[in-house]
Amino acid sequence: EVAGGSIRIHERPLQRKIMELIGFSWEEAEDQFGHMLEAFEYGAPPHGGIAPGIDRIVALMAGEPNIREVMAFPKTAQATDLMSETPSHVAQKQLDELQLAVKAPATKSE
């Protein structure tokens, strides 16, 4: 696949319905996706398109061996996204549904 595309949800009532269909309570949706849902209150326009992997294309065109040098939305040194404050807390219910377990790293004993 060279590119994939779709029209994104841009209306809060429709997003709420979709969240409910996939099993989120409105409180869970607000907790995990509040930044996006709040943005819909300000009138997001219909949007969509294709994604050909523009960062990789730009790196190739620029002759840049390190894709991080051309990324449009880089992460911090701790791999967090400053705009959406991710990664963030994952509810135990989600971990259980996906049959995942989070294990703390072993600590060095003194």
Residue pairs with C-beta under 8 A, 6 or more apart in sequence:
2 52
3 50
3 51
3 52
3 53
4 50
4 51
5 48
5 49
5 50
5 51
6 48
7 46
7 47
7 48
8 46
8 47
8 48
9 15
9 18
10 40
10 44
10 45
10 46
10 47
11 40
11 44
12 37
12 40
12 41
15 29
15 36
15 37
15 40
16 26
16 29
16 37
19 26
19 28
19 29
19 33
20 26
23 97
24 32
28 91
28 93
29 37
30 37
31 91
32 88
32 91
35 83
35 84
35 85
36 84
54 72
55 67
55 70
55 71
55 72
56 67
58 64
58 70
59 65
59 66
59 67
59 69
59 70
62 70
64 70
68 74
73 81
73 83
75 81
76 82
79 87
80 86
80 87
90 102
95 101
95 102
